[in-house]
Amino acid sequence: MMKVYLGIDVGSVTTKIALVDENGNYVDSYMTRTAGQPVMAVQKCLDNLLLQSNGKEYEVLSTGTTGSGRNLAGALIGADVIKNEITAHAVAASNAIEGVQTILEIGGQDSKIIILRDGIVTDFAMNTVCAAGTGSFLDHQAQRLNVDIKDFGDIALKSKSPARIAGRCGVFAESDLIHKQQLGYAVEDLLYGLCQALVRNYISNLALGKDLLPKISFQGGVATNKGMVKAFEEELGHEIIVPNHHQTMGAIGAAMLAMENHQFTNQKTKFKGWTIKDLEFHSITCNCTGCSNNCEVITILEGKEEQNRDEIKKITDIKGNIIARWGGTCGRWDIN
């Protein structure tokens, strides 16, 4: 049985899972769409990771979670370490690329820049507001141009005279794209123009005042797009390194953080086991009227969904195996 550390990265668009061995070396990973159902996405990742193993058995020594859904995933699987995406991506990049000093990360709904010096995070910035700085922006515009997102980068690289598209705002960028499309611009020029627009948006929103030194790592799903890699290289004047498994770097980083914690504390893992993938979970939301805050408290339970939600008068009346609960501000409903 192979001893491993497990990491899960639950994002708004995709959920990733990864395994590393006792030395922090990559073992395997899997990624799926979150599709608004993070619990089911985590279960699907666990199930498919086992299917990929071809019968190989894993002994999980410790687990870590990251991403916007890290607390939910942590409660679900029994995580030993719950860390933010900045830390997870920095750890994974430092392990994959010796001497990395800048990390560019663009996901489906947000983007990040992380500055490292001597392996330590010294600065970072995140964009969770502007749609023009995310992968969903490229995805949407590719659909408008009837281009498969998988072919986006290859087609964009054929551009000889890219269109200058306003990229400061997603709404303006889309209007500008439509206008230039109607003027007869070639598809490849529009696509590479979109890459350049997203890069300009990224630099102006996240990198102002920051010294982007090589080595530069490009991570996240958008790093698959060769047009984006070229656009960043032109803008920054440095080689852009796309590491292996760039799409699952957050999960790999979470697994490595779990490894570091386990090796330091030598504590037994809280991991609830691979059978989590087969269990049923549901959630119930109740408004607490204990004070003027009117907190919306969410309770995650194991088992089938309650049949008579309207009969639930108090959160404490909920029967079942409570996995997690949050939303309150005073600690009244904490289960720890």
URWO-V356022 format. One record per backbone hydrogen bond with DSSP energy under -0.5 kcal/mol. NH is the residue of the N-H (numbers start at 0). CO is the residue of the C=O. Records with the same first field share a line. If there is no record, write none. Layout:
NH=CO ; CO
This chain:
1=56
3=58
4=19
5=61
6=17
7=63
8=15
9=7 ; 65
10=8 ; 13
14=31
15=8
16=29
17=6
18=27
19=4
20=24
23=20
26=18
27=18
29=16
31=14
33=12
34=12
36=33
40=36
41=37
42=38
43=39
44=40
45=41
46=42
47=43
48=44
49=45
50=46
51=47
52=48 ; 49
53=50
54=49
55=52
58=1
59=57
60=3 ; 58
61=3
63=5
64=80
65=7
68=9
69=66
72=68
73=69
74=70
75=71
76=72
77=73
78=73
79=62
80=62
82=64
87=83
88=84
89=85
90=86
91=87
92=88
93=89
94=90
95=91
96=92
97=95
99=96
100=214
101=214
102=113
103=216
104=102 ; 111
105=218
106=109
110=126
111=104
112=124
113=102
114=122
115=100 ; 113
116=119
119=116
121=114
122=114
124=112
126=110
127=125
130=128
132=129
133=130
134=106
135=107
136=133
137=133
138=134
139=135
140=136
141=137
142=138
143=139
144=140
145=142
146=141
150=147
151=147 ; 148
154=150
155=151
156=152
157=154
158=155
162=188
164=162
172=168
173=169
174=170
175=171
176=172
177=173
178=174
179=175
180=176
181=177
182=178
183=180
184=179
189=185
190=186
191=187
192=188
193=189
194=190
195=191
196=192
197=193
198=194
199=195
200=196
201=197
202=198
203=199
204=200
205=201
206=201 ; 202
207=202
209=206
211=209
212=210
215=238
216=101 ; 214
217=240
218=103 ; 216
219=245
221=105
222=219
223=220
224=221
225=223
228=224
229=225
230=226
231=227
232=228
233=229
234=230
235=231
236=232
240=215 ; 238
241=239
242=240
245=242
247=244
248=245
251=247
252=248
253=249
254=250
255=251
256=252
257=253
258=254
259=255
260=256
261=257
262=258
263=259
264=260
265=261
271=76
275=272
276=273
277=274
278=274 ; 275
281=300
283=298
285=296
287=285 ; 294
293=290
296=285 ; 294
297=295 ; 325
298=283
299=323
300=281 ; 298
301=320
302=279
310=307
311=308
312=310
316=313
317=314
320=301
321=319
322=299
323=299
325=297
333=330
